[in-house]
Amino acid sequence: MTDDEARVLLASASSATLGTLTADGAPHLVPFCFVLDGNTVYSAIDHKPKSTMALRRLDNIRARPQATVLADHYADDWEQLWWVRGDGLARVIESGSEREQAVDQLVDSYHQYRANRPAGPVIAIDINQWRSWSAKRSSAVKR
């Protein structure tokens, strides 16, 4: 699968898993909503109930910016299976035009955000390596 094909599949997913590293190097995984713009994945800290707004994923990114985004599709018809992984460097964006543009894209993609626009920071993951697999291609691709 080409990088462009991987991007199309990732963009078609309604959610994915964000992987970050804690300060001591342990993996930390959370499901998240996102949009893909070129090679950058954006997600916002939104209004959904959380135990705190001081989220570990934000602390992790600030301490160690390496991040992974993983999306997959499962179906009983195994010919439809696929997964896409993007590895890159993450940033926390508190304000500015890039944050506003990312939130605009998220609002366009998720109707839940139209009534309650995300007010928290935006996470941007600049993907520099794509990995993917599709049953239709039946081979893993390392890029």
C-alpha positions in Angstrom: 0.0 0.0 0.0 1.3 3.4 -0.9 1.5 6.3 1.6 -1.3 8.0 -0.3 -3.5 4.9 0.1 -2.6 4.7 3.8 -3.6 8.4 4.2 -7.0 7.7 2.5 -7.7 4.8 4.8 -6.7 6.7 7.9 -8.8 9.7 6.9 -11.8 7.3 6.5 -11.6 6.2 10.1 -13.9 7.9 12.6 -11.5 7.2 15.5 -8.1 5.8 16.1 -5.7 5.1 18.9 -3.1 7.7 20.0 0.1 6.3 21.4 2.5 8.4 23.4 5.4 7.8 25.8 5.4 8.7 29.5 8.4 10.5 30.9 9.9 7.2 31.9 9.3 5.6 28.5 6.2 3.5 29.1 3.6 3.4 26.4 0.3 5.3 26.9 -2.6 4.6 24.6 -6.0 6.4 24.3 -8.7 6.3 21.7 -9.3 9.6 20.0 -11.2 11.5 17.3 -9.1 13.2 14.7 -8.8 14.8 11.3 -5.9 14.3 8.8 -4.6 17.3 6.9 -1.7 16.2 4.6 0.7 14.4 6.9 -0.6 16.0 10.1 -3.2 14.5 12.4 -5.1 16.9 14.6 -7.2 16.2 17.7 -8.6 18.6 20.3 -9.2 18.3 24.0 -13.0 18.6 24.1 -15.9 18.8 26.5 -16.4 15.1 27.0 -16.2 14.2 30.8 -12.7 13.6 32.0 -11.3 13.2 35.5 -9.0 16.2 34.8 -8.1 18.6 32.0 -4.4 18.0 32.9 -4.3 15.0 30.7 -1.4 12.6 30.6 -1.3 12.6 26.8 -0.5 16.3 26.9 2.2 15.9 29.5 3.7 13.0 27.5 3.9 15.0 24.3 5.5 17.9 26.1 8.1 15.6 27.6 8.7 13.2 24.7 7.1 14.2 21.4 7.3 10.8 19.7 3.8 9.6 18.9 1.9 7.0 17.0 -1.6 7.0 15.4 -3.1 3.6 14.7 -6.4 3.0 12.9 -7.9 -0.3 11.8 -10.9 -1.8 10.2 -12.3 -5.1 11.2 -15.0 -7.0 9.3 -16.3 -10.6 9.3 -15.2 -10.7 5.7 -11.5 -10.8 6.3 -10.9 -9.6 2.8 -11.9 -6.2 4.1 -9.3 -6.0 6.9 -6.8 -3.2 7.1 -4.7 -1.1 9.4 -2.7 2.1 9.1 0.0 3.4 11.5 1.6 6.8 11.3 4.6 7.6 13.5 5.8 11.1 14.0 6.4 14.0 16.3 3.5 15.6 18.3 3.0 19.1 19.4 0.5 20.7 21.8 -1.0 23.9 20.3 -2.7 26.2 22.8 -3.7 29.1 20.5 -3.2 30.6 17.1 -4.3 30.1 13.6 -3.2 26.5 13.2 -5.2 25.6 16.3 -8.3 27.4 15.0 -8.0 25.8 11.5 -7.7 22.3 13.1 -10.7 22.9 15.3 -12.7 24.1 12.2 -11.8 20.9 10.5 -12.8 18.8 13.5 -16.1 20.7 13.7 -16.7 19.9 10.0 -16.0 16.2 10.6 -17.8 15.6 13.9 -21.4 16.9 14.2 -21.0 16.6 18.0 -18.5 19.5 17.9 -20.9 21.8 16.1 -23.0 22.5 19.3 -19.9 22.4 21.6 -16.8 23.6 19.8 -13.6 22.2 21.5 -12.0 24.8 23.7 -9.0 22.9 24.9 -5.5 22.5 23.4 -5.1 20.8 20.0 -2.7 18.0 19.5 -0.9 17.9 16.2 1.1 14.8 15.1 3.3 15.4 12.1 3.6 12.0 10.6 7.0 11.2 9.1 6.6 7.4 8.6 3.6 5.4 7.4 3.1 1.7 7.9 0.1 -0.1 6.6 -1.5 -3.5 5.7 -4.5 -4.5 3.8 -5.9 -7.9 3.2 -6.6 -6.9 -0.4 -2.9 -6.3 -0.8 -1.9 -9.0 1.7 1.5 -7.7 2.5 2.8 -5.4 5.1 4.5 -2.3 3.8 7.3 -0.4 5.7 7.8 3.1 4.4 
